[in-house]
Amino acid sequence: MTEQEFSPAVELAGWGWEQVHALGGGVADPFETGTTNLVWRPKEQHYGVRSGDRVVAHAGYVVVPVEVGGVRFDVAGIGGVIVSPDVRGQGLARTAVDAALAGARAAGLDLALLFCLPDRASLYRRLGWTPITEPVTVEQPAGPTVMPIHAMWTAVTPGGSWPGGPVRLHSLPM
């Protein structure tokens, strides 16, 4: 068996939910967030790692407005982080997320936010993300709701820090 080679992460033009979903192996709920009963916002920028002609890892982002401690600003909402089941455990999530963060930095954003299930929080901690300890309120079609899963942040530019105080995402979660 030969070892697979992976490309550096690149921006993926024309990507959307269908491609991300397929990357997860075609399971009905690849992110396992269906039980949250939340409506999620699609990502607008997509980055991926290839093995040959096949994309094997993905991360995306969308610019979202947040308000923390009464101060409103935009952040990169990271999401859609997924690695093909046959190549997990090789650092490809880091490669894809780092590419999405580089894209966010190029877009002039200083901070990034993501939501994850408890069993994935340790992965993001290893990637340099910090848990948000305050409850995070997000938009939903029926009105604002408290996010039932972990929220984490990271600096996109050196020296960035998350302010203290209540967090309100003025968007659907991503």
Backbone as JSON, one array per atom type, in Angstrom:
{
  "sequence": "MTEQEFSPAVELAGWGWEQVHALGGGVADPFETGTTNLVWRPKEQHYGVRSGDRVVAHAGYVVVPVEVGGVRFDVAGIGGVIVSPDVRGQGLARTAVDAALAGARAAGLDLALLFCLPDRASLYRRLGWTPITEPVTVEQPAGPTVMPIHAMWTAVTPGGSWPGGPVRLHSLPM",
  "N": [[0.84, -1.18, 0.0], [0.62, 2.17, -0.89], [1.66, 5.28, 0.49], [-0.56, 8.01, 0.89], [-0.47, 11.14, -0.79], [-0.9, 14.58, -0.05], [-2.29, 17.66, -1.11], [-1.36, 21.13, -0.58], [-3.74, 23.16, 1.19], [-6.34, 24.67, -0.68], [-8.37, 27.32, -2.07], [-11.73, 26.52, -2.77], [-13.62, 26.76, -5.48], [-17.06, 27.16, -6.26], [-18.09, 25.4, -4.38], [-20.41, 23.94, -2.05], [-23.11, 23.01, 0.19], [-23.84, 20.44, -0.79], [-21.46, 19.27, -1.78], [-19.86, 19.32, 0.53], [-21.36, 17.7, 2.23], [-21.24, 15.25, 0.83], [-18.53, 14.7, 1.13], [-18.42, 13.88, 3.74], [-18.97, 11.21, 3.67], [-21.49, 10.6, 2.86], [-23.39, 10.16, 4.84], [-26.45, 10.84, 6.61], [-26.38, 12.94, 8.52], [-23.68, 14.38, 8.72], [-22.29, 16.07, 10.49], [-23.37, 15.59, 12.89], [-25.21, 17.22, 14.21], [-27.89, 17.33, 14.08], [-29.68, 16.81, 16.16], [-29.79, 19.17, 17.54], [-31.68, 20.75, 16.44], [-31.39, 23.15, 15.07], [-31.23, 25.82, 12.67], [-28.81, 26.28, 10.25], [-26.31, 28.48, 8.95], [-25.1, 28.71, 5.65], [-21.68, 28.35, 4.56], [-19.58, 30.74, 2.87], [-17.07, 30.94, 1.81], [-14.8, 28.5, 0.82], [-12.42, 25.97, 1.59], [-10.05, 23.48, 0.76], [-8.34, 20.3, 0.99], [-6.57, 18.23, -1.17], [-6.27, 14.87, -2.39], [-4.76, 13.6, -4.92], [-7.11, 13.88, -7.46], [-9.22, 14.21, -5.8], [-11.08, 15.9, -3.29], [-10.36, 15.78, 0.09], [-10.53, 16.93, 2.57], [-12.16, 19.62, 4.25], [-12.88, 23.02, 5.09], [-14.81, 25.84, 5.9], [-15.81, 29.32, 5.77], [-17.76, 32.16, 6.83], [-18.54, 35.59, 6.91], [-19.65, 36.96, 9.86], [-21.74, 38.95, 11.99], [-21.12, 39.79, 15.35], [-21.95, 40.54, 18.76], [-20.37, 41.47, 21.6], [-20.29, 41.93, 24.97], [-21.64, 44.33, 24.54], [-20.34, 45.51, 22.4], [-20.19, 45.66, 18.93], [-19.0, 43.71, 16.19], [-17.41, 42.22, 13.29], [-16.75, 38.77, 12.63], [-14.95, 35.83, 11.53], [-16.93, 33.23, 10.79], [-16.39, 30.03, 11.3], [-16.87, 26.84, 9.85], [-18.31, 23.7, 8.74], [-16.24, 21.9, 8.87], [-14.66, 19.1, 7.9], [-13.38, 15.84, 7.34], [-12.62, 13.35, 5.03], [-13.69, 10.08, 5.81], [-11.81, 7.99, 5.32], [-9.25, 9.07, 5.53], [-8.79, 10.27, 7.94], [-7.16, 11.55, 10.93], [-4.69, 12.42, 10.1], [-3.91, 15.04, 10.28], [-5.28, 16.7, 8.56], [-7.56, 18.22, 9.05], [-6.53, 20.38, 10.47], [-4.98, 21.55, 8.44], [-6.95, 22.35, 6.59], [-8.56, 24.08, 8.18], [-6.63, 26.01, 8.9], [-6.2, 27.13, 6.38], [-8.71, 28.3, 5.88], [-8.7, 30.19, 7.94], [-6.54, 31.76, 7.09], [-7.66, 32.82, 4.78], [-9.7, 34.35, 5.96], [-8.13, 36.16, 7.39], [-6.91, 37.51, 5.24], [-9.15, 38.76, 4.33], [-9.42, 40.72, 6.16], [-10.32, 40.2, 8.74], [-10.18, 39.84, 12.31], [-10.78, 38.0, 14.32], [-12.08, 34.67, 14.93], [-14.88, 32.46, 15.09], [-16.41, 29.46, 16.17], [-18.69, 26.65, 16.36], [-19.04, 23.64, 18.14], [-19.5, 20.13, 18.82], [-19.29, 18.56, 22.07], [-17.42, 16.39, 22.03], [-15.62, 17.12, 20.11], [-14.32, 19.35, 20.92], [-11.77, 19.1, 22.1], [-10.11, 18.63, 19.91], [-10.23, 21.13, 18.59], [-9.13, 22.73, 20.61], [-6.49, 21.78, 20.55], [-5.83, 22.86, 18.11], [-5.57, 25.47, 18.74], [-7.81, 26.93, 19.54], [-10.04, 28.62, 21.82], [-12.31, 28.0, 24.45], [-15.48, 29.65, 24.74], [-16.81, 31.0, 27.53], [-19.09, 32.34, 28.32], [-22.67, 32.25, 27.8], [-23.87, 31.87, 24.46], [-25.91, 33.59, 22.33], [-27.86, 32.97, 19.5], [-29.24, 33.67, 16.24], [-32.37, 32.4, 15.11], [-35.02, 31.09, 13.06], [-37.42, 31.24, 14.61], [-36.73, 33.13, 16.44], [-34.28, 34.61, 18.74], [-32.01, 32.29, 20.29], [-30.36, 30.37, 22.83], [-27.26, 28.99, 22.18], [-26.88, 25.53, 22.1], [-24.55, 24.02, 22.07], [-20.91, 23.8, 22.29], [-19.1, 26.88, 22.04], [-16.34, 28.41, 20.49], [-13.35, 30.38, 20.15], [-10.77, 31.94, 18.15], [-7.78, 33.8, 17.53], [-7.34, 35.5, 14.52], [-5.57, 37.27, 13.52], [-2.29, 38.1, 14.75], [-2.12, 38.6, 18.26], [-4.79, 39.12, 18.67], [-7.73, 39.19, 20.72], [-10.49, 37.79, 22.48], [-13.2, 39.69, 23.57], [-14.65, 40.25, 26.88], [-17.86, 39.36, 28.26], [-21.45, 39.1, 27.61], [-22.44, 37.17, 24.73], [-23.67, 37.68, 21.52], [-24.69, 36.4, 18.57], [-25.45, 37.85, 15.64], [-26.8, 36.44, 13.57], [-27.69, 33.43, 11.8], [-26.32, 30.43, 13.18], [-23.09, 29.14, 12.12]],
  "CA": [[0.0, 0.0, 0.0], [1.41, 3.39, -0.94], [1.2, 6.38, 1.33], [-1.21, 9.06, 0.12], [0.09, 12.49, -0.75], [-1.96, 15.57, 0.05], [-1.92, 18.98, -1.58], [-1.66, 22.21, 0.36], [-5.13, 23.57, 1.07], [-6.62, 25.71, -1.68], [-9.76, 27.76, -2.12], [-12.56, 25.67, -3.61], [-14.68, 27.52, -6.15], [-18.28, 26.42, -6.58], [-18.45, 24.42, -3.36], [-21.56, 24.23, -1.22], [-23.53, 21.96, 1.09], [-23.86, 19.12, -1.42], [-20.1, 18.75, -1.84], [-19.4, 19.1, 1.89], [-22.11, 16.54, 2.7], [-20.67, 14.06, 0.18], [-17.21, 14.46, 1.72], [-18.64, 13.2, 5.01], [-19.28, 9.79, 3.46], [-22.87, 10.43, 2.45], [-24.31, 9.92, 5.95], [-27.51, 11.84, 6.65], [-26.03, 14.06, 9.4], [-22.24, 14.2, 8.91], [-21.75, 16.87, 11.6], [-24.06, 15.09, 14.07], [-25.85, 18.35, 14.9], [-29.32, 17.27, 13.8], [-30.48, 16.82, 17.39], [-29.88, 20.54, 18.07], [-32.85, 21.36, 15.8], [-31.05, 24.51, 14.67], [-31.02, 26.15, 11.27], [-27.42, 26.7, 10.13], [-25.99, 29.36, 7.83], [-24.05, 28.14, 4.79], [-20.42, 29.07, 4.42], [-19.44, 31.4, 1.57], [-15.71, 30.68, 1.35], [-14.51, 27.1, 1.06], [-11.02, 25.59, 1.41], [-9.94, 22.04, 0.82], [-7.09, 19.57, 0.77], [-6.8, 17.17, -2.16], [-5.41, 13.71, -2.61], [-5.01, 13.41, -6.35], [-8.21, 14.73, -7.94], [-10.33, 14.16, -4.83], [-11.01, 16.7, -2.07], [-10.46, 14.88, 1.23], [-10.76, 17.7, 3.79], [-12.81, 20.9, 3.95], [-13.3, 23.99, 6.11], [-15.35, 27.04, 5.27], [-16.15, 30.43, 6.67], [-18.65, 33.22, 6.39], [-18.41, 36.75, 7.79], [-20.85, 37.1, 10.68], [-21.68, 40.0, 13.02], [-21.34, 39.43, 16.75], [-21.92, 41.6, 19.77], [-19.81, 40.93, 22.84], [-20.21, 42.98, 25.98], [-22.19, 45.56, 24.0], [-19.56, 45.99, 21.26], [-20.51, 44.87, 17.73], [-17.92, 43.61, 15.21], [-17.51, 41.05, 12.43], [-15.78, 37.69, 12.82], [-15.06, 34.72, 10.58], [-17.67, 32.08, 11.32], [-15.8, 28.82, 10.72], [-17.75, 25.67, 9.93], [-18.19, 22.71, 7.67], [-14.94, 21.24, 8.97], [-14.88, 17.67, 7.75], [-12.32, 15.09, 6.67], [-13.1, 12.07, 4.53], [-13.43, 9.04, 6.82], [-10.67, 7.12, 5.02], [-7.96, 9.74, 5.72], [-8.78, 10.99, 9.23], [-6.03, 11.29, 11.81], [-3.43, 12.78, 9.44], [-3.69, 16.47, 10.38], [-5.9, 17.42, 7.44], [-8.49, 19.23, 9.57], [-5.7, 21.56, 10.76], [-4.59, 22.17, 7.17], [-8.12, 23.01, 6.02], [-8.94, 25.2, 9.06], [-5.61, 27.05, 8.75], [-6.44, 27.82, 5.1], [-9.88, 29.16, 6.07], [-8.27, 31.33, 8.76], [-5.72, 32.63, 6.23], [-8.62, 33.55, 3.94], [-10.34, 35.34, 6.82], [-7.11, 37.2, 7.65], [-6.79, 38.29, 4.0], [-10.37, 39.56, 4.23], [-9.35, 41.78, 7.17], [-10.95, 39.82, 10.01], [-9.22, 39.64, 13.39], [-11.17, 36.89, 15.19], [-12.94, 33.64, 14.34], [-15.8, 31.8, 16.0], [-17.02, 28.23, 15.67], [-19.49, 25.87, 17.29], [-18.71, 22.22, 17.99], [-19.99, 19.19, 19.83], [-18.29, 18.39, 23.14], [-16.35, 15.44, 21.72], [-14.69, 17.72, 19.15], [-13.68, 20.52, 21.52], [-10.34, 18.87, 22.33], [-9.44, 18.83, 18.61], [-10.07, 22.57, 18.36], [-8.15, 23.24, 21.58], [-5.16, 21.47, 20.0], [-5.61, 23.76, 16.98], [-5.39, 26.82, 19.26], [-9.08, 27.58, 19.84], [-10.34, 28.8, 23.24], [-13.75, 27.97, 24.72], [-16.19, 30.85, 25.21], [-17.5, 30.54, 28.74], [-20.4, 33.0, 28.4], [-23.65, 31.71, 26.86], [-23.89, 32.53, 23.16], [-27.24, 33.65, 21.74], [-27.8, 32.98, 18.03], [-30.52, 33.86, 15.55], [-33.1, 31.27, 14.55], [-36.27, 31.59, 12.46], [-38.42, 31.54, 15.63], [-36.2, 34.15, 17.34], [-32.98, 34.29, 19.36], [-31.94, 31.13, 21.17], [-29.03, 30.11, 23.37], [-26.59, 27.89, 21.48], [-26.77, 24.41, 23.04], [-23.26, 23.32, 21.98], [-19.73, 24.62, 22.58], [-18.62, 27.96, 21.2], [-14.91, 28.61, 20.68], [-12.79, 31.47, 19.35], [-9.32, 32.02, 17.97], [-7.3, 35.02, 16.87], [-6.98, 35.36, 13.11], [-4.35, 38.08, 13.42], [-1.53, 38.01, 16.0], [-2.48, 39.5, 19.35], [-6.23, 39.29, 18.82], [-8.3, 38.56, 21.91], [-11.94, 37.84, 22.57], [-13.6, 40.52, 24.7], [-15.52, 39.63, 27.86], [-19.26, 39.78, 28.28], [-22.44, 38.28, 26.91], [-22.17, 37.04, 23.3], [-24.86, 37.57, 20.67], [-24.42, 36.26, 17.14], [-26.56, 38.45, 14.88], [-26.84, 35.61, 12.37], [-27.81, 32.0, 12.04], [-24.99, 29.86, 13.44], [-22.45, 28.64, 10.91]],
  "C": [[0.88, 1.24, 0.0], [0.8, 4.46, -0.05], [0.59, 7.46, 0.45], [-0.46, 10.37, 0.27], [-1.07, 13.47, -0.78], [-1.43, 16.91, -0.43], [-2.0, 19.97, -0.43], [-3.13, 22.6, 0.17], [-5.26, 24.72, 0.08], [-8.07, 26.13, -1.56], [-10.52, 26.9, -3.12], [-13.7, 26.5, -4.2], [-15.88, 26.61, -6.41], [-18.68, 25.37, -5.56], [-19.64, 24.89, -2.56], [-21.91, 23.01, -0.39], [-23.45, 20.58, 0.47], [-22.47, 18.49, -1.43], [-19.56, 18.45, -0.44], [-20.07, 17.84, 2.45], [-21.53, 15.25, 2.12], [-19.31, 13.7, 0.78], [-17.32, 13.69, 3.04], [-19.03, 11.74, 4.86], [-20.72, 9.52, 3.12], [-23.84, 10.12, 3.57], [-25.28, 11.1, 6.06], [-27.13, 13.1, 7.44], [-24.53, 14.01, 9.7], [-21.64, 14.99, 10.07], [-22.4, 16.5, 12.93], [-24.71, 16.19, 14.89], [-27.36, 18.35, 14.7], [-30.18, 17.35, 15.05], [-30.58, 18.21, 18.01], [-31.12, 21.25, 17.54], [-32.61, 22.82, 15.43], [-31.0, 24.62, 13.15], [-29.63, 26.78, 11.18], [-27.23, 27.56, 8.89], [-24.9, 28.72, 6.97], [-22.8, 29.01, 4.78], [-20.34, 29.66, 3.02], [-18.06, 31.2, 0.97], [-15.36, 29.26, 1.75], [-13.05, 26.8, 0.74], [-10.93, 24.07, 1.57], [-8.54, 21.53, 0.56], [-7.43, 18.44, -0.19], [-5.8, 16.03, -2.0], [-5.7, 13.31, -4.05], [-6.09, 14.39, -6.8], [-9.34, 14.87, -6.93], [-10.08, 15.09, -3.65], [-11.27, 15.77, -0.9], [-10.67, 15.6, 2.56], [-11.3, 19.07, 3.4], [-12.98, 21.72, 5.23], [-13.79, 25.22, 5.37], [-15.53, 28.15, 6.29], [-17.11, 31.38, 5.99], [-18.45, 34.37, 7.38], [-19.74, 36.92, 8.54], [-20.67, 38.22, 11.71], [-21.96, 39.43, 14.4], [-21.37, 40.69, 17.6], [-21.45, 40.96, 21.06], [-19.65, 42.07, 23.82], [-20.68, 44.33, 25.46], [-21.44, 46.14, 22.82], [-19.82, 45.06, 20.07], [-19.34, 44.9, 16.75], [-18.13, 42.34, 14.39], [-16.41, 40.05, 12.76], [-15.93, 36.7, 11.66], [-15.78, 33.58, 11.29], [-17.18, 30.83, 10.62], [-16.78, 27.66, 10.86], [-17.53, 24.74, 8.76], [-16.85, 22.0, 7.69], [-15.19, 19.73, 8.94], [-13.74, 17.05, 6.96], [-12.93, 13.76, 6.23], [-12.74, 10.96, 5.5], [-12.18, 8.2, 6.56], [-9.31, 7.76, 5.24], [-7.9, 10.54, 7.03], [-7.55, 10.63, 10.03], [-4.69, 11.66, 11.2], [-3.18, 14.3, 9.44], [-4.36, 17.3, 9.3], [-6.93, 18.45, 7.9], [-7.71, 20.52, 9.87], [-5.35, 22.3, 9.46], [-5.76, 22.95, 6.57], [-8.53, 24.23, 6.85], [-7.93, 26.33, 8.94], [-5.8, 27.83, 7.45], [-7.64, 28.75, 5.21], [-9.52, 30.38, 6.9], [-7.39, 32.29, 7.96], [-6.62, 33.44, 5.3], [-9.31, 34.65, 4.72], [-9.39, 36.5, 7.14], [-6.95, 38.11, 6.43], [-8.01, 39.18, 3.79], [-10.44, 40.66, 5.3], [-10.02, 41.46, 8.49], [-9.88, 39.52, 11.05], [-9.5, 38.42, 14.25], [-12.05, 35.91, 14.43], [-13.72, 32.95, 15.45], [-16.25, 30.5, 15.36], [-17.84, 27.59, 16.77], [-19.15, 24.4, 17.06], [-19.33, 21.4, 19.11], [-18.9, 18.96, 20.86], [-17.14, 17.45, 22.78], [-15.35, 15.97, 20.7], [-13.94, 18.92, 19.72], [-12.19, 20.31, 21.74], [-9.54, 19.02, 21.04], [-9.2, 20.33, 18.4], [-9.14, 23.21, 19.38], [-6.73, 22.99, 21.09], [-4.82, 22.38, 18.81], [-5.5, 25.22, 17.43], [-6.66, 27.59, 19.58], [-9.31, 27.6, 21.35], [-11.85, 28.76, 23.45], [-14.27, 29.35, 25.15], [-17.04, 30.4, 26.38], [-18.87, 31.18, 28.92], [-21.38, 32.27, 27.48], [-23.63, 32.53, 25.57], [-25.32, 32.44, 22.61], [-27.09, 33.78, 20.23], [-29.19, 33.22, 17.47], [-31.06, 32.53, 15.06], [-34.4, 31.81, 13.97], [-37.34, 31.97, 13.49], [-37.95, 32.61, 16.62], [-34.9, 33.71, 17.98], [-33.08, 33.09, 20.29], [-30.51, 30.95, 21.67], [-28.46, 28.87, 22.67], [-26.39, 26.74, 22.46], [-25.45, 23.65, 22.98], [-22.12, 24.31, 22.17], [-19.5, 25.71, 21.55], [-17.14, 28.17, 21.53], [-14.45, 29.74, 19.77], [-11.3, 31.27, 19.17], [-9.0, 33.35, 17.31], [-6.92, 34.68, 15.43], [-5.71, 36.15, 12.83], [-3.61, 38.0, 14.77], [-2.0, 39.05, 17.02], [-3.97, 39.7, 19.54], [-6.73, 38.6, 20.08], [-9.81, 38.77, 21.93], [-12.32, 38.71, 23.77], [-14.51, 39.75, 25.67], [-16.94, 40.13, 27.72], [-20.16, 38.85, 27.5], [-22.2, 38.32, 25.39], [-23.49, 36.86, 22.55], [-24.39, 37.5, 19.22], [-25.64, 36.79, 16.4], [-26.68, 37.76, 13.54], [-27.28, 34.21, 12.79], [-26.42, 31.48, 12.39], [-24.42, 29.25, 12.17], [-21.77, 27.34, 11.13]]
}
